[in-house]
Amino acid sequence: MSQTVQRATELIELIAEDPRTLAEAAEKFDVHRSTVFRQLQTLERAGFLVHRSDGRYAIGPRIISIAQHALERIDLRRIAHDHLIRLQTRAGCTVHLAQLMENSIVYVDKIEDTSGVRMYSRVGRTVLPQATGVGKAILAQLPAARRDAVLAGVEWHAYTDTTLTDRKSLDAELDRIARRGWAVDDSEFEGFTNCIATPVSNSDGTVVGAISLTSLKALHNLDDLRTHLDDLLETASRVSRDLA
């Protein structure tokens, strides 16, 4: 049963990225088509998938409804959303809101760049804590034991030339972030994007998330983004006050 549930979640995640045919799904998981077909049928009957007229499977209405309902119950997202819209209107860049959930950092809201540029990030996606602005902004505020827990499963892979690939280098960077109160992502996961980020705390001062301004480097480099730093810090401060 656990294998069945695991395969179902993998199918949903695959199809959430892009609608797939039966053949594409079977090839992806290297299993017989009949096996995948039964699993797809089960998910379709449950409303988690729909079988389109072009033969591809896509995410169904039930899972969209569940996801939307869950998002609406996240207090940080609900409280921060209007602030994020105002920040995006003033800065013009993509705004992300990430939340610390147990030992994972997850995007819970995103306001897109008004120019129509779309980022790879999406709401619900887990953040790489060591290679993102929001991840480092949160890590810098955590006590040692909690930081260790969040980083426990990290693979120190060099995604770009600027990725921090060992714990010593990351800890030194986190110390700098903690002193100044904000973080940068200098194209550390994707070579064509950069961002600045700052943490959000609740009423007792515990970090709960982070807000970032993100842009393609071709449009805005880090110096350009820093011109909006005061606005970013003020937005995070307002959200933190509203969480009280």
Protein Blocks (a to p, Z undefined) as FASTA:
>chain_A
ZZmmmmmmmmmmmmmmoccdfklmmmmnopafklmmmmmmmmmmnopaccdfkopacddf
klmmmmmmmmmmmmklmmmmmmmmmmmmmnopacdddddehjaccdfbdcddfklpacfb
dghiacdfklcfklmmmmmmpcfklmmmmmmmpccddfblmlccbfklmmmmmmmmmmno
pacdehklbmkbccdddddddfkopafbdcdddddfklocfklmmmmmmmmmmmmmmmmm
mmZZ
